[in-house]
Amino acid sequence: MTATTPLRVALIGTGFMGAAHSQAFRVAPRFFDLPRGIEMTVIVGRDAAKTQAAAEKLGWAEASTDWREVVARDDIDLVDVCSPGDSHAEIAIAALAAGKHVLCEKPLANTVEEAKAMADAAREAASRGIRSMVGFSYRRVPALTFARQLVQDGRIGEVRQARAAYLQDWLVDENGPMTWRLDKKLAGSGSLGDIGAHAVDAVQFITGQIVEQVSGHLRTFVTERPLLGETVGLSGTASEERGQVTVDDAAWFTGQLSGGAVASFEATRYATGRKNGLKIEIFGSRGAIVFDLERMNELEFYDGTDAAGEQGFRRIFVTEPEHPYAAAWWPTGHGLGYEHPFSHQVRDFVFDIAEGRQPLPSFDDGLQVQQVLDAVERSAADSARWTAVS
Ligand code: SOE
């Protein structure tokens, strides 16, 4: 095997994330000039017939129901973990031990303990030239990557305050069925880990400051739902039986950041009318930026050094060849969508593997986000922190 032979990939998971990552492996080598090719060797799922159908639909050469056998195969170089969170640690650690590069969906794990074991395994594997990355895909939305550049270049001055709200509404119907994302054993937490983790990662990525202290609250609005029939997208059809929701429906918390800034975070799947809105506002001593995932090709930028009388938020359409990742795609002004950051993730991971660099976000970064989520849960459980108004 030489550094220029194609990377042979095994993908674990056939759901929403399995489909998004499959598209990325298929498309990235066609739009980016990668140092190594990609072979979509095998996709792994629990159900043989469904996994075979997924292989055909998503473009994988083979289907398997045995991840242990797959991660041990000599003809696999990279394992991509897109299964529910309860299996991340076991699969990723086995794959790293077998000498495979590992891409793992976020949140890295269901608990800090699992995430620590994964980060330890990733550091040990790195000493053998084995690379690992956690899939916080939104870092690679061009407008969000560009926001970080502006902030890191000092264009908004010293960051003082950040606001991040990740708002969806796919659980608003209380008769919508249970899915694995509503089961603590499988998902670790609810809105907090599924989408709050993105908000934390994005604020930390843009500001370059990490969350050091939190004060948080969690709420479950609907504690019982019909069990799932067939999965459709994030949700699915309902069966007659009912099951317990064991995760948070909404999470909201404040945080103190390492560089002295303060932040507030919200994550909910009950924000009626908000489909996939991740709104991030960063305020600095001489400017501000605003990003909204529902308008993901745009970035608002307020430059406090503009002439008096001309100041105001300007809307930058982040589709120019000068912008991160944009030149590889469409002509100026022809925007990107939800799936593109996953291709950017594949692009960067392949370059890091070929050039022997530590990919970012690393498993250590994933562990740090897990520690923030855990601190929010601990704070929320400590009800003494609520202060009655009267
Ligand atoms: C994947 O990045 C992900 O966070 C999913 O796990 C969420 O469910 C989705 O709503 C946003 O993207």
Residues whose N, C-alpha, C, O or C-beta is under 5 A from the ligand:
A	BS01	SOE	G135 D194
